[in-house]
Amino acid sequence: MIELNAVQTVAFGGMALFLGYALCRVIPVLGRYNLPAPVIGGLVIALLVLWAHGRDTVLFQFDTALQGPLMVAFFTSMGVNASVALLKVSGRQVMVFLALASGFAVVQNLVGIGVATSFGLDPMFGVLAGSATLTGGPATGLAFAPLFEQAGLAGAESIAITSAMAGIVCGGIVGGPAITVLIRRLRLRPAAGQSAEIPAEAAAEIDLAVGDGVVVDTEAAREYNALKSIVVILLAMWVGAWVGKGFDAIGLTLPVYIGAMLVGAVIRNFDDRTGWVGLSVQTTDLIGNVCLALFLAVALMNLKLWELSGLALPLVVNLVLQVVLVVAFCVPVFRIMGRDYDAAVMGGGFIGFMLGTTANAMAVMRTLVLRYGLAPRAFLVAPLVGAFFIDFTNALIITGFLNFWP
């Protein structure tokens, strides 16, 4: 058995991460369906551990002490980038789309609870296999997994990653064909004279630059921006830990990142108003993504996949129902968001991030616009909701089910 300390575990996770990138290059289907490289690499190690477990052998002993801080740092970066000013970029459309996504997240949990109850399982299985992993993706599922374990759901981490991965695959497969049928049936086309330029707020997978005001074309400026972002994230994590203790004191069950995420959002919106810090969204996003990649790799390596025994059928039934519902829900999304071509493309993004990740949403929408034409409004609204604001509302929804479901 190889025993690794906390730093060695993260280093090993880094190697698993690059193994995932290599596999995504060598096996095109992995990249085609937007399977995250950290998840692929981590799962390879988890499968190796599962093989050894079947032979009563322990290959690795990981020290995951840094897994939590990496996870909190990622979600804190999401909070720091959650600017109220972004809601004003497309105003009503963003808020309506967020309301639709949040409402459907509740539906996902209710459906999941129904499936769990019909199989005689803990209702929290349905919440974990619902919005926690489908709307939330692997990061949110793994972040909430310890709370589901505390609530009595055994094997929560393995359930979370299995549900999330299946959702990502389905989101990539289903989104394009479903919206293609809608576009063809209604003979939708881009508006005449519509700009061929995707808004800056949504370019390069929401590489947002709203309110930055900081020149980053020199090495010194880039380093300074990175330093500011790192310090702000660390401060938000520090203060957020106190906020989390306050939630514990009043009896609320919340994941450890919520306090830091909220503090990060307060700092971002204070900076938007005053400009005192001059935070760079791109830099903060980059730091958060690095933390996320390492967190996922470390978390996946430590999965106990043998805990999934007997849960395959409930997971499959739940996923089939969820896919059917999200495709059907695209009809009201299309109608409410404007009944036009942009609204249809937005529906493709909705399927992508309600079953998988924002990367799925962007991939589905790109496939549609390459075939039928540009949809600038969709590329602004869907990524803003899928990448930033749904994480806040979904965390509240999951927390509500954990704390108040009978």
C-alpha positions in Angstrom: 0.0 0.0 0.0 1.2 3.5 -0.9 0.5 6.1 1.8 0.4 9.7 0.6 0.2 12.8 2.8 -2.0 15.8 1.9 0.4 17.5 -0.5 1.4 14.2 -2.1 -2.3 13.4 -2.6 -2.9 16.7 -4.4 0.2 16.0 -6.5 -1.1 12.5 -7.4 -4.5 14.1 -8.2 -2.7 16.5 -10.5 -1.2 13.5 -12.4 -4.6 11.9 -12.6 -5.9 15.2 -13.9 -3.4 15.2 -16.8 -4.2 11.5 -17.4 -7.8 12.6 -17.9 -6.8 15.3 -20.4 -4.7 12.8 -22.3 -7.6 10.3 -22.5 -9.9 13.0 -23.7 -7.5 13.7 -26.6 -6.9 10.0 -27.4 -10.6 9.0 -27.1 -12.6 11.7 -29.0 -16.0 10.6 -27.7 -15.0 11.8 -24.2 -14.4 15.3 -25.4 -17.4 15.2 -27.7 -19.8 14.8 -24.7 -17.9 17.3 -22.5 -16.8 14.8 -19.9 -14.6 16.7 -17.5 -10.9 15.7 -17.7 -10.5 15.7 -13.9 -13.5 13.3 -13.5 -12.1 11.0 -16.2 -8.6 10.8 -14.6 -10.0 10.5 -11.1 -12.4 7.7 -12.2 -9.5 5.7 -13.7 -7.8 5.7 -10.3 -11.1 4.9 -8.6 -11.7 2.0 -11.0 -8.2 0.7 -10.3 -8.9 0.9 -6.5 -12.2 -0.9 -7.1 -10.3 -3.7 -9.0 -7.9 -4.0 -6.1 -10.7 -4.0 -3.5 -12.3 -7.0 -5.3 -9.0 -8.8 -4.6 -8.9 -7.7 -0.9 -6.0 -5.4 -1.7 -5.6 -1.7 -0.7 -3.5 0.2 -3.3 -3.4 3.7 -1.9 -4.0 5.5 1.4 -4.9 9.1 0.5 -4.8 12.1 2.9 -7.6 14.3 1.6 -7.1 17.2 4.0 -6.7 19.7 1.2 -9.8 18.4 -0.7 -12.1 20.6 1.3 -10.1 23.8 1.0 -9.8 23.3 -2.8 -13.6 22.8 -3.0 -14.4 25.9 -0.9 -11.9 28.0 -2.9 -13.7 27.0 -6.2 -17.2 27.9 -4.9 -15.8 31.1 -3.3 -14.5 32.1 -6.8 -18.1 31.6 -8.1 -19.4 33.9 -5.4 -16.7 36.5 -6.2 -17.8 36.4 -9.8 -21.6 36.6 -9.1 -22.2 40.2 -9.8 -25.6 41.7 -9.6 -24.5 43.9 -12.5 -24.5 40.8 -14.7 -28.3 40.5 -14.1 -28.7 43.9 -15.6 -26.9 43.0 -18.8 -30.0 41.3 -20.1 -32.3 42.2 -17.2 -35.6 40.5 -17.3 -34.5 37.7 -19.6 -31.8 36.5 -17.2 -34.1 36.7 -14.2 -36.9 34.8 -16.0 -34.5 32.1 -17.2 -33.1 31.8 -13.7 -36.6 31.4 -12.3 -37.4 28.7 -14.8 -34.2 26.8 -14.0 -34.7 27.2 -10.2 -38.3 25.9 -10.5 -37.2 22.9 -12.6 -34.5 22.1 -10.0 -37.3 21.7 -7.4 -39.1 19.4 -9.9 -36.0 17.3 -10.3 -35.8 16.8 -6.6 -39.5 15.9 -6.3 -39.2 13.4 -9.2 -36.0 11.9 -7.6 -37.8 11.5 -4.2 -40.7 9.8 -5.9 -38.3 7.3 -7.6 -36.4 6.7 -4.3 -39.6 6.1 -2.4 -40.9 3.7 -5.0 -37.7 1.6 -4.6 -37.8 1.8 -0.8 -34.7 4.1 -0.6 -34.0 7.1 1.5 -35.8 10.2 0.0 -32.5 12.0 0.1 -31.2 9.6 -2.6 -33.7 11.4 -4.9 -32.4 14.9 -4.0 -28.8 13.8 -4.5 -29.7 12.2 -7.8 -31.8 15.2 -8.6 -30.7 18.9 -8.6 -27.6 18.3 -6.5 -25.9 16.4 -9.3 -28.0 17.2 -12.5 -28.4 20.9 -12.1 -25.3 21.2 -9.9 -22.9 18.8 -11.7 -20.1 16.8 -10.1 -18.7 19.7 -8.0 -22.0 20.5 -6.3 -22.8 16.8 -5.8 -19.5 16.1 -4.2 -19.7 19.2 -2.1 -23.0 18.2 -0.6 -22.2 14.5 -0.3 -20.9 14.7 3.3 -24.2 16.3 4.3 -26.2 13.5 2.7 -23.9 11.0 4.4 -24.8 12.7 7.7 -28.4 12.5 6.8 -28.1 8.7 6.6 -27.5 8.1 2.9 -24.6 5.6 2.6 -22.3 5.9 -0.4 -23.3 9.5 -1.2 -20.1 10.4 -3.0 -20.3 7.4 -5.3 -24.0 8.1 -6.0 -23.2 11.8 -6.7 -20.5 11.2 -9.3 -22.4 8.4 -11.0 -25.5 10.5 -11.4 -23.6 13.6 -12.4 -21.6 11.7 -15.1 -24.7 10.1 -16.5 -26.4 13.5 -16.6 -23.5 15.1 -18.5 -23.6 12.3 -21.1 -27.3 12.6 -21.5 -27.2 16.4 -21.7 -24.7 16.3 -24.5 -26.6 13.6 -26.4 -30.2 14.9 -26.0 -29.9 18.7 -26.2 -29.0 19.1 -29.8 -31.5 16.7 -31.4 -34.4 17.8 -29.1 -34.0 21.5 -30.1 -33.3 20.6 -33.8 -36.8 19.0 -33.9 -38.3 22.2 -32.4 -36.5 24.5 -34.8 -37.4 22.4 -37.9 -41.0 21.9 -36.8 -41.6 25.6 -36.2 -39.3 26.7 -39.1 -37.4 29.1 -36.8 -34.5 31.2 -38.2 -32.3 33.9 -36.8 -33.8 37.4 -36.8 -33.1 39.4 -40.0 -30.0 41.6 -39.6 -29.0 40.0 -36.4 -25.5 40.7 -35.3 -23.0 38.0 -36.1 -21.0 38.9 -33.0 -21.5 37.0 -29.8 -21.7 39.5 -26.9 -18.4 40.0 -25.0 -20.2 38.9 -21.8 -20.7 35.4 -23.2 -17.6 34.9 -25.4 -15.1 32.1 -24.7 -17.6 30.3 -22.5 -18.6 33.3 -20.4 -15.1 34.8 -20.1 -16.8 37.8 -18.6 -15.3 41.2 -18.5 -18.1 43.2 -16.9 -16.8 45.9 -14.7 -13.2 44.8 -14.7 -11.6 48.1 -15.6 -8.1 46.6 -15.2 -5.5 46.5 -18.0 -4.0 43.0 -18.1 -1.7 43.2 -21.1 1.5 43.2 -19.1 3.0 40.5 -17.0 3.1 42.7 -13.9 -0.6 43.6 -14.2 -1.5 39.9 -14.6 0.4 39.0 -11.5 -1.2 41.9 -9.6 -4.7 40.8 -10.7 -3.9 37.2 -9.7 -2.6 38.3 -6.3 -5.7 40.4 -5.7 -8.0 37.5 -6.6 -6.1 35.0 -4.5 -6.2 37.3 -1.4 -9.9 38.1 -1.8 -10.7 34.4 -2.2 -8.7 33.6 1.0 -10.3 36.5 2.9 -13.8 35.3 1.8 -13.0 31.8 2.9 -11.8 33.1 6.3 -14.8 35.3 7.0 -17.1 32.7 5.4 -16.0 30.1 8.0 -17.5 32.4 10.7 -20.7 32.8 8.7 -20.9 29.1 8.4 -20.6 28.7 12.2 -23.5 31.2 12.5 -25.6 29.0 10.3 -24.7 26.0 12.4 -25.7 27.9 15.6 -29.2 28.4 14.3 -29.5 24.8 13.2 -29.2 25.1 9.5 -27.5 22.2 7.6 -25.4 23.8 4.9 -22.3 22.8 3.0 -19.1 24.4 4.2 -18.7 26.6 1.1 -21.9 28.6 1.5 -20.6 31.1 3.9 -17.5 31.8 1.8 -19.6 32.0 -1.4 -21.9 34.6 0.2 -19.0 36.7 1.5 -17.4 36.5 -2.0 -20.6 37.8 -3.6 -20.8 40.7 -1.1 -17.2 41.6 -1.9 -17.8 41.4 -5.7 -20.9 43.7 -5.6 -19.2 46.1 -3.2 -16.3 46.3 -5.6 -18.7 46.8 -8.5 -20.1 49.9 -6.8 -16.9 51.4 -5.5 -14.1 50.1 -7.8 -11.8 50.0 -4.8 -10.4 46.5 -5.4 -10.7 46.3 -9.2 -11.3 42.5 -9.3 -10.7 40.7 -12.6 -13.5 38.3 -13.4 -11.3 36.3 -15.8 -8.5 35.9 -13.3 -10.8 34.9 -10.5 -12.5 32.4 -12.8 -9.1 30.9 -13.8 -8.1 30.4 -10.2 -11.4 28.9 -9.4 -11.2 26.5 -12.3 -7.7 25.3 -11.3 -9.0 24.6 -7.7 -12.1 22.8 -9.2 -9.9 20.6 -11.4 -7.7 19.5 -8.5 -10.7 19.1 -6.1 -12.5 16.8 -8.6 -9.4 14.7 -9.3 -8.7 14.2 -5.6 -12.3 13.5 -4.7 -12.8 11.0 -7.6 -9.6 9.1 -6.7 -11.0 8.4 -3.2 -14.4 7.1 -4.4 -15.6 3.8 -3.0 -17.4 2.5 -6.1 -18.4 -0.8 -4.5 -20.9 1.2 -2.4 -23.1 1.5 -5.6 -24.1 -2.1 -5.4 -27.9 -2.4 -5.8 -28.5 1.2 -6.8 -28.0 0.9 -10.6 -31.7 0.4 -11.4 -33.0 3.3 -9.3 -30.3 5.6 -10.9 -31.3 4.5 -14.4 -35.0 5.0 -13.8 -34.5 8.4 -12.2 -32.2 9.5 -15.1 -34.7 8.4 -17.8 -37.5 10.3 -16.1 -35.4 13.4 -15.6 -34.3 13.4 -19.3 -37.9 13.1 -20.5 -39.0 15.9 -18.2 -36.2 18.3 -19.1 -36.9 17.8 -22.8 -40.6 18.4 -22.3 -39.9 21.5 -20.2 -38.1 23.1 -23.1 -41.5 23.8 -24.6 -42.6 26.2 -21.8 -39.0 27.6 -21.8 -39.3 28.3 -25.5 -42.7 30.0 -25.1 -41.8 32.1 -22.0 -38.4 33.2 -23.4 -39.9 34.7 -26.6 -41.1 32.0 -29.0 -38.2 32.8 -31.4 -35.0 31.2 -32.7 -33.0 32.6 -29.8 -35.5 31.1 -27.3 -35.2 27.7 -29.0 -31.4 27.8 -28.8 -31.7 28.9 -25.1 -33.8 25.7 -24.6 -30.8 23.7 -25.8 -28.6 25.4 -23.3 -31.3 24.7 -20.6 -31.1 21.0 -21.3 -27.3 21.1 -21.3 -26.8 22.7 -17.8 -29.9 21.2 -16.2 -28.5 17.7 -16.9 -24.8 18.4 -16.9 -22.6 21.5 -16.9 -22.3 24.9 -18.5 -19.8 23.3 -20.9 -22.6 21.0 -22.1 -24.9 24.0 -22.5 -22.3 25.9 -24.6 -21.5 22.8 -26.7 -25.2 22.2 -27.5 -25.8 25.8 -28.4 -22.7 26.0 -30.6 -23.8 22.9 -32.5 -27.2 24.6 -33.2 -25.8 28.0 -34.2 -23.2 26.4 -36.5 -26.1 24.7 -38.4 -28.9 27.4 -38.3 -27.2 30.7 -37.5 -26.1 32.9 -34.6 -28.2 33.4 -31.5 -26.5 36.2 -29.5 -29.2 36.6 -26.8 -29.1 32.8 -26.0 -25.3 33.0 -25.7 -25.7 35.8 -23.1 -28.6 34.5 -21.0 -28.0 30.8 -20.8 -24.3 30.9 -19.7 -24.9 33.6 -17.1 -27.6 31.6 -15.4 -25.9 28.2 -15.9 -22.5 29.2 -14.7 -23.2 31.6 -11.9 -26.7 32.3 -10.6 -28.2 28.8 -10.6 -25.5 27.6 -8.2 -26.8 30.1 -5.6 -30.5 29.1 -6.0 -29.7 25.4 -6.3 -27.7 25.4 -3.1 -30.7 27.0 -1.3 -33.1 24.4 -2.8 -30.9 21.5 -1.8 -30.4 22.9 1.7 -34.2 23.3 2.0 -34.8 19.7 1.1 -32.1 18.5 3.5 -33.4 20.6 6.4 -37.1 20.6 6.0 -38.2 17.5 3.9 -40.3 15.3 6.3 
